[in-house]
Amino acid sequence: MSPKRTHLDTKRISKEFGQVDEWKDFINRVGRSLAAERRKAGLSQQQVAERIGVEPETVSRIETGGIAPTLIRIRQYRDWE
């Protein structure tokens, strides 16, 4: 079962995290890091998507900071081998 998609709730994030821009920067850094690890492993977004059970678009959106990955997704990236 795949996790439910979540969109950034900027009002809640502003209260809980401080600044929305800081949060977006953090999510972008996480995505870039995951993309770098994927490339280092020699995998395409399609291959990662198949291995973790999501659409390639989801992998792309995570890697570009379009969506915030859940901790489960981050762990799946780590454990794709």
C-alpha positions in Angstrom: 0.0 0.0 0.0 1.5 3.3 -1.0 1.3 6.3 1.3 -1.2 9.0 0.6 0.2 12.0 -1.3 0.7 15.0 0.8 1.0 18.6 -0.3 2.8 21.3 1.6 0.6 23.1 4.0 2.5 26.4 4.1 0.5 27.9 6.9 1.1 25.0 9.2 4.7 24.7 8.2 5.2 28.4 8.9 4.0 27.9 12.5 5.9 24.7 13.1 9.1 25.0 11.1 9.7 28.8 11.1 10.0 29.9 7.5 8.4 28.3 4.5 11.5 29.1 2.4 13.7 27.2 4.9 11.3 24.3 4.6 11.3 24.3 0.8 15.1 24.6 0.8 15.4 21.6 3.1 13.0 19.5 0.9 15.1 20.5 -2.2 18.3 19.5 -0.5 16.8 16.1 0.5 15.6 15.6 -3.1 19.0 16.5 -4.6 20.7 14.1 -2.2 18.4 11.3 -3.1 18.9 12.0 -6.8 22.7 12.0 -6.3 22.6 8.6 -4.6 20.4 7.2 -7.3 22.8 8.4 -10.0 25.8 7.1 -8.0 24.1 3.7 -8.0 23.6 3.9 -11.8 19.8 3.7 -11.6 17.2 5.6 -13.6 14.1 7.2 -12.0 12.1 4.5 -13.7 14.1 1.8 -12.1 13.9 3.4 -8.6 10.1 3.8 -9.1 9.7 0.2 -10.0 11.8 -0.9 -7.0 9.9 1.2 -4.4 6.4 0.8 -6.0 5.6 4.4 -7.1 5.2 6.1 -10.5 8.3 7.6 -12.1 6.6 11.0 -11.8 6.7 10.6 -8.0 10.4 9.9 -8.0 10.9 13.0 -10.2 8.8 15.2 -7.9 10.7 14.0 -4.8 14.1 14.6 -6.4 13.1 18.1 -7.6 11.5 19.1 -4.3 8.0 19.2 -5.7 6.8 16.9 -2.9 8.2 16.1 0.5 9.1 12.4 0.8 7.9 10.6 3.8 10.4 8.9 6.0 9.2 5.6 4.6 10.1 6.7 1.1 13.5 8.0 2.2 14.2 4.6 3.7 13.0 2.8 0.6 15.5 4.9 -1.4 18.2 3.8 1.0 17.2 0.1 0.8 16.6 -0.2 -3.0 19.5 -2.6 -3.6 
